[in-house]
């Protein structure tokens, strides 16, 4: 996935479990300039939202899991 010049690569490995046993221990945050565009791209990719995109006092947030179950979050600060 190309994230504006930063590539996020998710690969399967034989030396780790198929899913993260404690996904809440680490959340990767991606600060974006156009939340709506990133959200649309993620929806097209079929992500399952753990916390659907929402407006908060500090900006717009959405949390989903990658194929391994690791939590990822997109944020556009207000």
N, CA, C and O atoms as a Tripos MOL2 file, in Angstrom:
@<TRIPOS>MOLECULE
protein
  312   311    78     0     0
PROTEIN
NO_CHARGES

@<TRIPOS>ATOM
      1 N           0.8480   -1.1680    0.0000 N.3       1 UNK1
      2 CA          0.0000    0.0000    0.0000 C.3       1 UNK1
      3 C           0.8940    1.2320    0.0000 C.2       1 UNK1
      4 O           1.7620    1.3630    0.8640 O.2       1 UNK1
      5 N           0.7020    2.1110   -0.9290 N.am      2 UNK2
      6 CA          1.4710    3.3520   -1.0140 C.3       2 UNK2
      7 C           0.7520    4.4080   -0.1910 C.2       2 UNK2
      8 O          -0.3770    4.7870   -0.5020 O.2       2 UNK2
      9 N           1.4010    4.8720    0.8430 N.am      3 UNK3
     10 CA          0.8220    5.8810    1.7390 C.3       3 UNK3
     11 C           1.5300    7.2060    1.5380 C.2       3 UNK3
     12 O           2.1820    7.7180    2.4470 O.2       3 UNK3
     13 N           1.3980    7.7570    0.3400 N.am      4 UNK4
     14 CA          1.9960    9.0530    0.0590 C.3       4 UNK4
     15 C           3.5050    9.0310    0.0980 C.2       4 UNK4
     16 O           4.1190    9.9200    0.6890 O.2       4 UNK4
     17 N           4.1050    8.0560   -0.5050 N.am      5 UNK5
     18 CA          5.5620    7.9820   -0.5340 C.3       5 UNK5
     19 C           6.1410    7.0290    0.4900 C.2       5 UNK5
     20 O           7.3380    6.7440    0.4520 O.2       5 UNK5
     21 N           5.3280    6.5290    1.4030 N.am      6 UNK6
     22 CA          5.7500    5.5250    2.3750 C.3       6 UNK6
     23 C           5.0100    4.2430    2.0260 C.2       6 UNK6
     24 O           3.7830    4.2320    1.9290 O.2       6 UNK6
     25 N           5.7520    3.1760    1.8410 N.am      7 UNK7
     26 CA          5.1190    1.9130    1.4910 C.3       7 UNK7
     27 C           4.8960    1.0700    2.7410 C.2       7 UNK7
     28 O           5.8060    0.8800    3.5480 O.2       7 UNK7
     29 N           3.6750    0.5680    2.8870 N.am      8 UNK8
     30 CA          3.3410   -0.3600    3.9560 C.3       8 UNK8
     31 C           3.1880   -1.7220    3.3040 C.2       8 UNK8
     32 O           2.3200   -1.9200    2.4540 O.2       8 UNK8
     33 N           4.0370   -2.6590    3.7080 N.am      9 UNK9
     34 CA          4.0130   -3.9930    3.1340 C.3       9 UNK9
     35 C           3.6140   -4.9690    4.2260 C.2       9 UNK9
     36 O           4.2340   -5.0040    5.2890 O.2       9 UNK9
     37 N           2.5920   -5.7560    3.9710 N.am     10 UNK10
     38 CA          2.1420   -6.7830    4.9000 C.3      10 UNK10
     39 C           2.4210   -8.1230    4.2390 C.2      10 UNK10
     40 O           1.8670   -8.4400    3.1860 O.2      10 UNK10
     41 N           3.2830   -8.8990    4.8690 N.am     11 UNK11
     42 CA          3.6630  -10.1940    4.2980 C.3      11 UNK11
     43 C           3.4460  -11.2870    5.3240 C.2      11 UNK11
     44 O           3.5050  -11.0530    6.5310 O.2      11 UNK11
     45 N           3.1980  -12.4720    4.8260 N.am     12 UNK12
     46 CA          3.0680  -13.6330    5.6960 C.3      12 UNK12
     47 C           4.4540  -14.1800    5.9890 C.2      12 UNK12
     48 O           5.3240  -14.1960    5.1190 O.2      12 UNK12
     49 N           4.6550  -14.6310    7.2360 N.am     13 UNK13
     50 CA          5.9360  -15.2170    7.6190 C.3      13 UNK13
     51 C           5.6710  -16.5450    8.3110 C.2      13 UNK13
     52 O           4.6520  -16.7130    8.9810 O.2      13 UNK13
     53 N           6.5850  -17.4760    8.1470 N.am     14 UNK14
     54 CA          6.4310  -18.7960    8.7530 C.3      14 UNK14
     55 C           6.8150  -18.8260   10.2260 C.2      14 UNK14
     56 O           6.4730  -19.7780   10.9280 O.2      14 UNK14
     57 N           7.5200  -17.8030   10.7110 N.am     15 UNK15
     58 CA          8.0250  -17.8390   12.0790 C.3      15 UNK15
     59 C           7.1610  -17.0550   13.0730 C.2      15 UNK15
     60 O           7.5820  -16.8490   14.2110 O.2      15 UNK15
     61 N           5.9740  -16.6160   12.6740 N.am     16 UNK16
     62 CA          5.0600  -15.9210   13.5760 C.3      16 UNK16
     63 C           3.6610  -16.5050   13.4040 C.2      16 UNK16
     64 O           3.3350  -17.0880   12.3700 O.2      16 UNK16
     65 N           2.8440  -16.3360   14.4390 N.am     17 UNK17
     66 CA          1.4650  -16.8230   14.3870 C.3      17 UNK17
     67 C           0.6840  -16.0820   13.3090 C.2      17 UNK17
     68 O           1.0750  -14.9940   12.8840 O.2      17 UNK17
     69 N          -0.4080  -16.6710   12.8760 N.am     18 UNK18
     70 CA         -1.2190  -16.0760   11.8170 C.3      18 UNK18
     71 C          -1.8990  -14.7830   12.2620 C.2      18 UNK18
     72 O          -2.1170  -13.8880   11.4460 O.2      18 UNK18
     73 N          -2.2360  -14.6770   13.5490 N.am     19 UNK19
     74 CA         -2.8780  -13.4590   14.0620 C.3      19 UNK19
     75 C          -2.1740  -12.9840   15.3170 C.2      19 UNK19
     76 O          -1.6070  -13.7720   16.0740 O.2      19 UNK19
     77 N          -2.2220  -11.6860   15.5180 N.am     20 UNK20
     78 CA         -1.6430  -11.0590   16.6840 C.3      20 UNK20
     79 C          -2.4870  -11.4060   17.9080 C.2      20 UNK20
     80 O          -3.6820  -11.1120   17.9350 O.2      20 UNK20
     81 N          -1.8880  -12.0200   18.9070 N.am     21 UNK21
     82 CA         -2.6050  -12.4190   20.1110 C.3      21 UNK21
     83 C          -3.0070  -11.2650   21.0070 C.2      21 UNK21
     84 O          -3.9610  -11.3890   21.7740 O.2      21 UNK21
     85 N          -2.3070  -10.1500   20.9290 N.am     22 UNK22
     86 CA         -2.6060   -8.9700   21.7360 C.3      22 UNK22
     87 C          -2.5460   -7.7230   20.8660 C.2      22 UNK22
     88 O          -1.6290   -6.9160   21.0210 O.2      22 UNK22
     89 N          -3.5090   -7.5420   19.9470 N.am     23 UNK23
     90 CA         -3.4210   -6.4500   18.9760 C.3      23 UNK23
     91 C          -3.4750   -5.0560   19.5910 C.2      23 UNK23
     92 O          -3.0040   -4.1030   18.9700 O.2      23 UNK23
     93 N          -4.0290   -4.9090   20.7770 N.am     24 UNK24
     94 CA         -4.1140   -3.5940   21.3940 C.3      24 UNK24
     95 C          -2.8040   -3.0900   21.9680 C.2      24 UNK24
     96 O          -2.7200   -1.9250   22.3580 O.2      24 UNK24
     97 N          -1.7760   -3.9310   22.0340 N.am     25 UNK25
     98 CA         -0.4930   -3.5040   22.5890 C.3      25 UNK25
     99 C           0.2130   -2.4760   21.7220 C.2      25 UNK25
    100 O           1.0010   -1.6730   22.2210 O.2      25 UNK25
    101 N          -0.0630   -2.5010   20.4490 N.am     26 UNK26
    102 CA          0.5760   -1.5510   19.5420 C.3      26 UNK26
    103 C          -0.4400   -1.1210   18.4860 C.2      26 UNK26
    104 O          -1.0820   -1.9610   17.8560 O.2      26 UNK26
    105 N          -0.5780    0.1650   18.3000 N.am     27 UNK27
    106 CA         -1.4340    0.6920   17.2540 C.3      27 UNK27
    107 C          -0.5720    1.5920   16.3840 C.2      27 UNK27
    108 O           0.0370    2.5430   16.8750 O.2      27 UNK27
    109 N          -0.5210    1.2910   15.0930 N.am     28 UNK28
    110 CA          0.2100    2.1460   14.1630 C.3      28 UNK28
    111 C          -0.7210    3.2650   13.7220 C.2      28 UNK28
    112 O          -1.8040    3.0110   13.1950 O.2      28 UNK28
    113 N          -0.2990    4.4960   13.9390 N.am     29 UNK29
    114 CA         -1.0850    5.6600   13.5550 C.3      29 UNK29
    115 C          -0.5320    6.2480   12.2660 C.2      29 UNK29
    116 O           0.6740    6.4500   12.1240 O.2      29 UNK29
    117 N          -1.4310    6.5160   11.3340 N.am     30 UNK30
    118 CA         -1.0630    7.1580   10.0820 C.3      30 UNK30
    119 C          -1.7620    8.5090   10.0330 C.2      30 UNK30
    120 O          -2.9880    8.5810    9.9530 O.2      30 UNK30
    121 N          -0.9790    9.5700   10.0800 N.am     31 UNK31
    122 CA         -1.5220   10.9250   10.0080 C.3      31 UNK31
    123 C          -1.6880   11.2750    8.5380 C.2      31 UNK31
    124 O          -0.7230   11.2430    7.7730 O.2      31 UNK31
    125 N          -2.9080   11.6070    8.1440 N.am     32 UNK32
    126 CA         -3.2200   11.8390    6.7360 C.3      32 UNK32
    127 C          -3.7160   13.2660    6.5220 C.2      32 UNK32
    128 O          -4.2180   13.9060    7.4460 O.2      32 UNK32
    129 N          -3.5710   13.7550    5.2950 N.am     33 UNK33
    130 CA         -4.0360   15.0960    4.9460 C.3      33 UNK33
    131 C          -5.4520   15.0880    4.3780 C.2      33 UNK33
    132 O          -6.1510   16.1000    4.4380 O.2      33 UNK33
    133 N          -5.8790   13.9490    3.8270 N.am     34 UNK34
    134 CA         -7.2080   13.8460    3.2240 C.3      34 UNK34
    135 C          -7.8790   12.5780    3.7360 C.2      34 UNK34
    136 O          -7.8490   11.5340    3.0850 O.2      34 UNK34
    137 N          -8.4800   12.6910    4.9070 N.am     35 UNK35
    138 CA         -9.0870   11.5410    5.5710 C.3      35 UNK35
    139 C         -10.1060   10.8510    4.6710 C.2      35 UNK35
    140 O         -10.1050    9.6250    4.5590 O.2      35 UNK35
    141 N         -10.9730   11.6290    4.0290 N.am     36 UNK36
    142 CA        -12.0350   11.0510    3.2070 C.3      36 UNK36
    143 C         -11.4720   10.1860    2.0760 C.2      36 UNK36
    144 O         -12.0140    9.1200    1.7850 O.2      36 UNK36
    145 N         -10.4050   10.6310    1.4480 N.am     37 UNK37
    146 CA         -9.7990    9.8690    0.3510 C.3      37 UNK37
    147 C          -9.1920    8.5670    0.8660 C.2      37 UNK37
    148 O          -9.3460    7.5180    0.2400 O.2      37 UNK37
    149 N          -8.5060    8.6330    2.0010 N.am     38 UNK38
    150 CA         -7.8960    7.4260    2.5680 C.3      38 UNK38
    151 C          -8.9880    6.4660    3.0390 C.2      38 UNK38
    152 O          -8.8910    5.2580    2.8240 O.2      38 UNK38
    153 N         -10.0190    7.0020    3.6760 N.am     39 UNK39
    154 CA        -11.1320    6.1630    4.1250 C.3      39 UNK39
    155 C         -11.7780    5.4410    2.9300 C.2      39 UNK39
    156 O         -12.0530    4.2430    3.0060 O.2      39 UNK39
    157 N         -12.0140    6.1530    1.8520 N.am     40 UNK40
    158 CA        -12.6270    5.5470    0.6660 C.3      40 UNK40
    159 C         -11.7440    4.4370    0.1070 C.2      40 UNK40
    160 O         -12.2350    3.3810   -0.2890 O.2      40 UNK40
    161 N         -10.4530    4.6830    0.0810 N.am     41 UNK41
    162 CA         -9.5160    3.6720   -0.4330 C.3      41 UNK41
    163 C          -9.5180    2.4290    0.4480 C.2      41 UNK41
    164 O          -9.4670    1.3060   -0.0540 O.2      41 UNK41
    165 N          -9.5750    2.6320    1.7630 N.am     42 UNK42
    166 CA         -9.6000    1.5000    2.6820 C.3      42 UNK42
    167 C         -10.9060    0.7260    2.5690 C.2      42 UNK42
    168 O         -10.9060   -0.5040    2.6160 O.2      42 UNK42
    169 N         -12.0210    1.4410    2.4210 N.am     43 UNK43
    170 CA        -13.3140    0.7650    2.2440 C.3      43 UNK43
    171 C         -13.3150   -0.0660    0.9670 C.2      43 UNK43
    172 O         -13.8270   -1.1850    0.9530 O.2      43 UNK43
    173 N         -12.7440    0.4780   -0.1070 N.am     44 UNK44
    174 CA        -12.6430   -0.2580   -1.3660 C.3      44 UNK44
    175 C         -11.8120   -1.5270   -1.1800 C.2      44 UNK44
    176 O         -12.0950   -2.5580   -1.7890 O.2      44 UNK44
    177 N         -10.7800   -1.4390   -0.3300 N.am     45 UNK45
    178 CA         -9.9240   -2.5980   -0.0580 C.3      45 UNK45
    179 C         -10.6100   -3.6080    0.8550 C.2      45 UNK45
    180 O         -10.1200   -4.7240    1.0250 O.2      45 UNK45
    181 N         -11.7500   -3.2210    1.4470 N.am     46 UNK46
    182 CA        -12.5320   -4.1470    2.2600 C.3      46 UNK46
    183 C         -12.1140   -4.2660    3.7120 C.2      46 UNK46
    184 O         -12.3280   -5.3100    4.3270 O.2      46 UNK46
    185 N         -11.5120   -3.2010    4.2850 N.am     47 UNK47
    186 CA        -11.1130   -3.2920    5.6880 C.3      47 UNK47
    187 C         -12.3350   -3.4060    6.6000 C.2      47 UNK47
    188 O         -13.4210   -2.9190    6.2850 O.2      47 UNK47
    189 N         -12.1220   -4.0600    7.7290 N.am     48 UNK48
    190 CA        -13.1450   -4.1410    8.7710 C.3      48 UNK48
    191 C         -12.7800   -3.1160    9.8340 C.2      48 UNK48
    192 O         -11.7240   -3.2010   10.4600 O.2      48 UNK48
    193 N         -13.6640   -2.1500   10.0290 N.am     49 UNK49
    194 CA        -13.4020   -1.0860   10.9960 C.3      49 UNK49
    195 C         -13.6570   -1.5900   12.4080 C.2      49 UNK49
    196 O         -14.7330   -2.1150   12.6960 O.2      49 UNK49
    197 N         -12.6700   -1.4340   13.2950 N.am     50 UNK50
    198 CA        -12.8430   -1.7270   14.7210 C.3      50 UNK50
    199 C         -13.5610   -0.5630   15.3900 C.2      50 UNK50
    200 O         -14.4630   -0.7520   16.2060 O.2      50 UNK50
    201 N         -13.1430    0.6360   15.0270 N.am     51 UNK51
    202 CA        -13.8090    1.8780   15.4420 C.3      51 UNK51
    203 C         -14.0640    2.6370   14.1500 C.2      51 UNK51
    204 O         -13.1260    3.1800   13.5660 O.2      51 UNK51
    205 N         -15.3010    2.6890   13.6940 N.am     52 UNK52
    206 CA        -15.5870    3.3700   12.4290 C.3      52 UNK52
    207 C         -15.1250    4.8250   12.4670 C.2      52 UNK52
    208 O         -15.0660    5.4360   13.5350 O.2      52 UNK52
    209 N         -14.8000    5.3710   11.3090 N.am     53 UNK53
    210 CA        -14.3670    6.7690   11.2610 C.3      53 UNK53
    211 C         -15.3410    7.6700   12.0030 C.2      53 UNK53
    212 O         -16.5580    7.5820   11.8430 O.2      53 UNK53
    213 N         -14.7580    8.5400   12.8210 N.am     54 UNK54
    214 CA        -15.5770    9.4340   13.6420 C.3      54 UNK54
    215 C         -14.8530   10.7470   13.8680 C.2      54 UNK54
    216 O         -13.6240   10.8140   13.8530 O.2      54 UNK54
    217 N         -15.6410   11.7840   14.0780 N.am     55 UNK55
    218 CA        -15.0880   13.0870   14.4300 C.3      55 UNK55
    219 C         -14.9240   13.1530   15.9390 C.2      55 UNK55
    220 O         -15.8200   12.7810   16.6970 O.2      55 UNK55
    221 N         -13.7700   13.6300   16.3560 N.am     56 UNK56
    222 CA        -13.4790   13.8700   17.7740 C.3      56 UNK56
    223 C         -13.0560   15.3180   17.9030 C.2      56 UNK56
    224 O         -12.8880   16.0160   16.9030 O.2      56 UNK56
    225 N         -12.8840   15.7640   19.1240 N.am     57 UNK57
    226 CA        -12.5330   17.1740   19.3360 C.3      57 UNK57
    227 C         -11.2060   17.5440   18.6850 C.2      57 UNK57
    228 O         -11.0120   18.6940   18.2930 O.2      57 UNK57
    229 N         -10.2920   16.5860   18.5650 N.am     58 UNK58
    230 CA         -8.9720   16.8870   18.0010 C.3      58 UNK58
    231 C          -8.8490   16.5460   16.5190 C.2      58 UNK58
    232 O          -7.8120   16.8140   15.9120 O.2      58 UNK58
    233 N          -9.8940   15.9560   15.9240 N.am     59 UNK59
    234 CA         -9.8220   15.6270   14.5040 C.3      59 UNK59
    235 C         -10.6900   14.4390   14.1490 C.2      59 UNK59
    236 O         -11.6580   14.1360   14.8480 O.2      59 UNK59
    237 N         -10.3460   13.7690   13.0670 N.am     60 UNK60
    238 CA        -11.1070   12.6190   12.5710 C.3      60 UNK60
    239 C         -10.2360   11.3750   12.7210 C.2      60 UNK60
    240 O          -9.0570   11.3870   12.3700 O.2      60 UNK60
    241 N         -10.8270   10.3000   13.2470 N.am     61 UNK61
    242 CA        -10.1010    9.0740   13.5480 C.3      61 UNK61
    243 C         -10.8600    7.8640   13.0190 C.2      61 UNK61
    244 O         -12.0880    7.8860   12.9360 O.2      61 UNK61
    245 N         -10.1450    6.8240   12.6670 N.am     62 UNK62
    246 CA        -10.7350    5.5410   12.2990 C.3      62 UNK62
    247 C          -9.7260    4.4440   12.5830 C.2      62 UNK62
    248 O          -8.5440    4.5930   12.2720 O.2      62 UNK62
    249 N         -10.1820    3.3340   13.1760 N.am     63 UNK63
    250 CA         -9.2880    2.2460   13.5600 C.3      63 UNK63
    251 C          -9.7500    0.9540   12.8950 C.2      63 UNK63
    252 O         -10.9370    0.6280   12.8980 O.2      63 UNK63
    253 N          -8.7960    0.2250   12.3250 N.am     64 UNK64
    254 CA         -9.0960   -1.0390   11.6710 C.3      64 UNK64
    255 C          -7.9530   -2.0060   11.9340 C.2      64 UNK64
    256 O          -6.9330   -1.6230   12.5060 O.2      64 UNK64
    257 N          -8.1180   -3.2580   11.5210 N.am     65 UNK65
    258 CA         -7.0780   -4.2590   11.7210 C.3      65 UNK65
    259 C          -6.5120   -4.6940   10.3770 C.2      65 UNK65
    260 O          -7.2380   -4.8080    9.3890 O.2      65 UNK65
    261 N          -5.2000   -4.9370   10.3530 N.am     66 UNK66
    262 CA         -4.5860   -5.4730    9.1410 C.3      66 UNK66
    263 C          -4.8700   -6.9760    9.0830 C.2      66 UNK66
    264 O          -5.4870   -7.5120   10.0030 O.2      66 UNK66
    265 N          -4.4360   -7.6680    8.0260 N.am     67 UNK67
    266 CA         -4.7410   -9.1000    7.9110 C.3      67 UNK67
    267 C          -4.2170   -9.9550    9.0690 C.2      67 UNK67
    268 O          -4.7340  -11.0440    9.3180 O.2      67 UNK67
    269 N          -3.1890   -9.4650    9.7800 N.am     68 UNK68
    270 CA         -2.6570  -10.2100   10.9260 C.3      68 UNK68
    271 C          -3.3540   -9.8470   12.2260 C.2      68 UNK68
    272 O          -3.0600  -10.4340   13.2670 O.2      68 UNK68
    273 N          -4.2660   -8.8960   12.1850 N.am     69 UNK69
    274 CA         -4.9750   -8.4870   13.3880 C.3      69 UNK69
    275 C          -4.3460   -7.3150   14.1200 C.2      69 UNK69
    276 O          -4.8420   -6.9180   15.1740 O.2      69 UNK69
    277 N          -3.2640   -6.7480   13.5880 N.am     70 UNK70
    278 CA         -2.6370   -5.5840   14.2100 C.3      70 UNK70
    279 C          -3.5170   -4.3550   13.9790 C.2      70 UNK70
    280 O          -4.0360   -4.1500   12.8820 O.2      70 UNK70
    281 N          -3.6760   -3.5470   15.0170 N.am     71 UNK71
    282 CA         -4.5240   -2.3670   14.9040 C.3      71 UNK71
    283 C          -3.8020   -1.2440   14.1760 C.2      71 UNK71
    284 O          -2.6410   -0.9510   14.4630 O.2      71 UNK71
    285 N          -4.4940   -0.6210   13.2380 N.am     72 UNK72
    286 CA         -3.9980    0.5260   12.4860 C.3      72 UNK72
    287 C          -5.0220    1.6380   12.6170 C.2      72 UNK72
    288 O          -6.2240    1.3800   12.6900 O.2      72 UNK72
    289 N          -4.5480    2.8680   12.6480 N.am     73 UNK73
    290 CA         -5.4480    4.0000   12.8310 C.3      73 UNK73
    291 C          -5.0650    5.1180   11.8650 C.2      73 UNK73
    292 O          -3.8920    5.4690   11.7350 O.2      73 UNK73
    293 N          -6.0730    5.6720   11.1880 N.am     74 UNK74
    294 CA         -5.8250    6.8650   10.3860 C.3      74 UNK74
    295 C          -6.3700    8.0570   11.1500 C.2      74 UNK74
    296 O          -7.4250    7.9900   11.7810 O.2      74 UNK74
    297 N          -5.6300    9.1390   11.0770 N.am     75 UNK75
    298 CA         -5.9610   10.3540   11.8300 C.3      75 UNK75
    299 C          -5.7410   11.5700   10.9420 C.2      75 UNK75
    300 O          -4.7280   11.6830   10.2530 O.2      75 UNK75
    301 N          -6.7050   12.4690   10.9740 N.am     76 UNK76
    302 CA         -6.4950   13.7980   10.3940 C.3      76 UNK76
    303 C          -6.8320   14.7880   11.4840 C.2      76 UNK76
    304 O          -7.9950   14.9580   11.8500 O.2      76 UNK76
    305 N          -5.7970   15.4440   12.0050 N.am     77 UNK77
    306 CA         -6.0190   16.3920   13.0930 C.3      77 UNK77
    307 C          -6.7480   17.6370   12.5840 C.2      77 UNK77
    308 O          -6.5750   18.0630   11.4420 O.2      77 UNK77
    309 N          -7.5530   18.1950   13.4550 N.am     78 UNK78
    310 CA         -8.3190   19.3990   13.1230 C.3      78 UNK78
    311 C          -7.4000   20.5950   13.0220 C.2      78 UNK78
    312 O          -7.8580   21.7040   12.7500 O.2      78 UNK78
@<TRIPOS>BOND
     1     1     2 1
     2     2     3 1
     3     3     4 2
     4     3     5 am
     5     5     6 1
     6     6     7 1
     7     7     8 2
     8     7     9 am
     9     9    10 1
    10    10    11 1
    11    11    12 2
    12    11    13 am
    13    13    14 1
    14    14    15 1
    15    15    16 2
    16    15    17 am
    17    17    18 1
    18    18    19 1
    19    19    20 2
    20    19    21 am
    21    21    22 1
    22    22    23 1
    23    23    24 2
    24    23    25 am
    25    25    26 1
    26    26    27 1
    27    27    28 2
    28    27    29 am
    29    29    30 1
    30    30    31 1
    31    31    32 2
    32    31    33 am
    33    33    34 1
    34    34    35 1
    35    35    36 2
    36    35    37 am
    37    37    38 1
    38    38    39 1
    39    39    40 2
    40    39    41 am
    41    41    42 1
    42    42    43 1
    43    43    44 2
    44    43    45 am
    45    45    46 1
    46    46    47 1
    47    47    48 2
    48    47    49 am
    49    49    50 1
    50    50    51 1
    51    51    52 2
    52    51    53 am
    53    53    54 1
    54    54    55 1
    55    55    56 2
    56    55    57 am
    57    57    58 1
    58    58    59 1
    59    59    60 2
    60    59    61 am
    61    61    62 1
    62    62    63 1
    63    63    64 2
    64    63    65 am
    65    65    66 1
    66    66    67 1
    67    67    68 2
    68    67    69 am
    69    69    70 1
    70    70    71 1
    71    71    72 2
    72    71    73 am
    73    73    74 1
    74    74    75 1
    75    75    76 2
    76    75    77 am
    77    77    78 1
    78    78    79 1
    79    79    80 2
    80    79    81 am
    81    81    82 1
    82    82    83 1
    83    83    84 2
    84    83    85 am
    85    85    86 1
    86    86    87 1
    87    87    88 2
    88    87    89 am
    89    89    90 1
    90    90    91 1
    91    91    92 2
    92    91    93 am
    93    93    94 1
    94    94    95 1
    95    95    96 2
    96    95    97 am
    97    97    98 1
    98    98    99 1
    99    99   100 2
   100    99   101 am
   101   101   102 1
   102   102   103 1
   103   103   104 2
   104   103   105 am
   105   105   106 1
   106   106   107 1
   107   107   108 2
   108   107   109 am
   109   109   110 1
   110   110   111 1
   111   111   112 2
   112   111   113 am
   113   113   114 1
   114   114   115 1
   115   115   116 2
   116   115   117 am
   117   117   118 1
   118   118   119 1
   119   119   120 2
   120   119   121 am
   121   121   122 1
   122   122   123 1
   123   123   124 2
   124   123   125 am
   125   125   126 1
   126   126   127 1
   127   127   128 2
   128   127   129 am
   129   129   130 1
   130   130   131 1
   131   131   132 2
   132   131   133 am
   133   133   134 1
   134   134   135 1
   135   135   136 2
   136   135   137 am
   137   137   138 1
   138   138   139 1
   139   139   140 2
   140   139   141 am
   141   141   142 1
   142   142   143 1
   143   143   144 2
   144   143   145 am
   145   145   146 1
   146   146   147 1
   147   147   148 2
   148   147   149 am
   149   149   150 1
   150   150   151 1
   151   151   152 2
   152   151   153 am
   153   153   154 1
   154   154   155 1
   155   155   156 2
   156   155   157 am
   157   157   158 1
   158   158   159 1
   159   159   160 2
   160   159   161 am
   161   161   162 1
   162   162   163 1
   163   163   164 2
   164   163   165 am
   165   165   166 1
   166   166   167 1
   167   167   168 2
   168   167   169 am
   169   169   170 1
   170   170   171 1
   171   171   172 2
   172   171   173 am
   173   173   174 1
   174   174   175 1
   175   175   176 2
   176   175   177 am
   177   177   178 1
   178   178   179 1
   179   179   180 2
   180   179   181 am
   181   181   182 1
   182   182   183 1
   183   183   184 2
   184   183   185 am
   185   185   186 1
   186   186   187 1
   187   187   188 2
   188   187   189 am
   189   189   190 1
   190   190   191 1
   191   191   192 2
   192   191   193 am
   193   193   194 1
   194   194   195 1
   195   195   196 2
   196   195   197 am
   197   197   198 1
   198   198   199 1
   199   199   200 2
   200   199   201 am
   201   201   202 1
   202   202   203 1
   203   203   204 2
   204   203   205 am
   205   205   206 1
   206   206   207 1
   207   207   208 2
   208   207   209 am
   209   209   210 1
   210   210   211 1
   211   211   212 2
   212   211   213 am
   213   213   214 1
   214   214   215 1
   215   215   216 2
   216   215   217 am
   217   217   218 1
   218   218   219 1
   219   219   220 2
   220   219   221 am
   221   221   222 1
   222   222   223 1
   223   223   224 2
   224   223   225 am
   225   225   226 1
   226   226   227 1
   227   227   228 2
   228   227   229 am
   229   229   230 1
   230   230   231 1
   231   231   232 2
   232   231   233 am
   233   233   234 1
   234   234   235 1
   235   235   236 2
   236   235   237 am
   237   237   238 1
   238   238   239 1
   239   239   240 2
   240   239   241 am
   241   241   242 1
   242   242   243 1
   243   243   244 2
   244   243   245 am
   245   245   246 1
   246   246   247 1
   247   247   248 2
   248   247   249 am
   249   249   250 1
   250   250   251 1
   251   251   252 2
   252   251   253 am
   253   253   254 1
   254   254   255 1
   255   255   256 2
   256   255   257 am
   257   257   258 1
   258   258   259 1
   259   259   260 2
   260   259   261 am
   261   261   262 1
   262   262   263 1
   263   263   264 2
   264   263   265 am
   265   265   266 1
   266   266   267 1
   267   267   268 2
   268   267   269 am
   269   269   270 1
   270   270   271 1
   271   271   272 2
   272   271   273 am
   273   273   274 1
   274   274   275 1
   275   275   276 2
   276   275   277 am
   277   277   278 1
   278   278   279 1
   279   279   280 2
   280   279   281 am
   281   281   282 1
   282   282   283 1
   283   283   284 2
   284   283   285 am
   285   285   286 1
   286   286   287 1
   287   287   288 2
   288   287   289 am
   289   289   290 1
   290   290   291 1
   291   291   292 2
   292   291   293 am
   293   293   294 1
   294   294   295 1
   295   295   296 2
   296   295   297 am
   297   297   298 1
   298   298   299 1
   299   299   300 2
   300   299   301 am
   301   301   302 1
   302   302   303 1
   303   303   304 2
   304   303   305 am
   305   305   306 1
   306   306   307 1
   307   307   308 2
   308   307   309 am
   309   309   310 1
   310   310   311 1
   311   311   312 2
@<TRIPOS>SUBSTRUCTURE
     1 UNK1         2 RESIDUE 1 A UNK
     2 UNK2         6 RESIDUE 1 A UNK
     3 UNK3        10 RESIDUE 1 A UNK
     4 UNK4        14 RESIDUE 1 A UNK
     5 UNK5        18 RESIDUE 1 A UNK
     6 UNK6        22 RESIDUE 1 A UNK
     7 UNK7        26 RESIDUE 1 A UNK
     8 UNK8        30 RESIDUE 1 A UNK
     9 UNK9        34 RESIDUE 1 A UNK
    10 UNK10       38 RESIDUE 1 A UNK
    11 UNK11       42 RESIDUE 1 A UNK
    12 UNK12       46 RESIDUE 1 A UNK
    13 UNK13       50 RESIDUE 1 A UNK
    14 UNK14       54 RESIDUE 1 A UNK
    15 UNK15       58 RESIDUE 1 A UNK
    16 UNK16       62 RESIDUE 1 A UNK
    17 UNK17       66 RESIDUE 1 A UNK
    18 UNK18       70 RESIDUE 1 A UNK
    19 UNK19       74 RESIDUE 1 A UNK
    20 UNK20       78 RESIDUE 1 A UNK
    21 UNK21       82 RESIDUE 1 A UNK
    22 UNK22       86 RESIDUE 1 A UNK
    23 UNK23       90 RESIDUE 1 A UNK
    24 UNK24       94 RESIDUE 1 A UNK
    25 UNK25       98 RESIDUE 1 A UNK
    26 UNK26      102 RESIDUE 1 A UNK
    27 UNK27      106 RESIDUE 1 A UNK
    28 UNK28      110 RESIDUE 1 A UNK
    29 UNK29      114 RESIDUE 1 A UNK
    30 UNK30      118 RESIDUE 1 A UNK
    31 UNK31      122 RESIDUE 1 A UNK
    32 UNK32      126 RESIDUE 1 A UNK
    33 UNK33      130 RESIDUE 1 A UNK
    34 UNK34      134 RESIDUE 1 A UNK
    35 UNK35      138 RESIDUE 1 A UNK
    36 UNK36      142 RESIDUE 1 A UNK
    37 UNK37      146 RESIDUE 1 A UNK
    38 UNK38      150 RESIDUE 1 A UNK
    39 UNK39      154 RESIDUE 1 A UNK
    40 UNK40      158 RESIDUE 1 A UNK
    41 UNK41      162 RESIDUE 1 A UNK
    42 UNK42      166 RESIDUE 1 A UNK
    43 UNK43      170 RESIDUE 1 A UNK
    44 UNK44      174 RESIDUE 1 A UNK
    45 UNK45      178 RESIDUE 1 A UNK
    46 UNK46      182 RESIDUE 1 A UNK
    47 UNK47      186 RESIDUE 1 A UNK
    48 UNK48      190 RESIDUE 1 A UNK
    49 UNK49      194 RESIDUE 1 A UNK
    50 UNK50      198 RESIDUE 1 A UNK
    51 UNK51      202 RESIDUE 1 A UNK
    52 UNK52      206 RESIDUE 1 A UNK
    53 UNK53      210 RESIDUE 1 A UNK
    54 UNK54      214 RESIDUE 1 A UNK
    55 UNK55      218 RESIDUE 1 A UNK
    56 UNK56      222 RESIDUE 1 A UNK
    57 UNK57      226 RESIDUE 1 A UNK
    58 UNK58      230 RESIDUE 1 A UNK
    59 UNK59      234 RESIDUE 1 A UNK
    60 UNK60      238 RESIDUE 1 A UNK
    61 UNK61      242 RESIDUE 1 A UNK
    62 UNK62      246 RESIDUE 1 A UNK
    63 UNK63      250 RESIDUE 1 A UNK
    64 UNK64      254 RESIDUE 1 A UNK
    65 UNK65      258 RESIDUE 1 A UNK
    66 UNK66      262 RESIDUE 1 A UNK
    67 UNK67      266 RESIDUE 1 A UNK
    68 UNK68      270 RESIDUE 1 A UNK
    69 UNK69      274 RESIDUE 1 A UNK
    70 UNK70      278 RESIDUE 1 A UNK
    71 UNK71      282 RESIDUE 1 A UNK
    72 UNK72      286 RESIDUE 1 A UNK
    73 UNK73      290 RESIDUE 1 A UNK
    74 UNK74      294 RESIDUE 1 A UNK
    75 UNK75      298 RESIDUE 1 A UNK
    76 UNK76      302 RESIDUE 1 A UNK
    77 UNK77      306 RESIDUE 1 A UNK
    78 UNK78      310 RESIDUE 1 A UNK
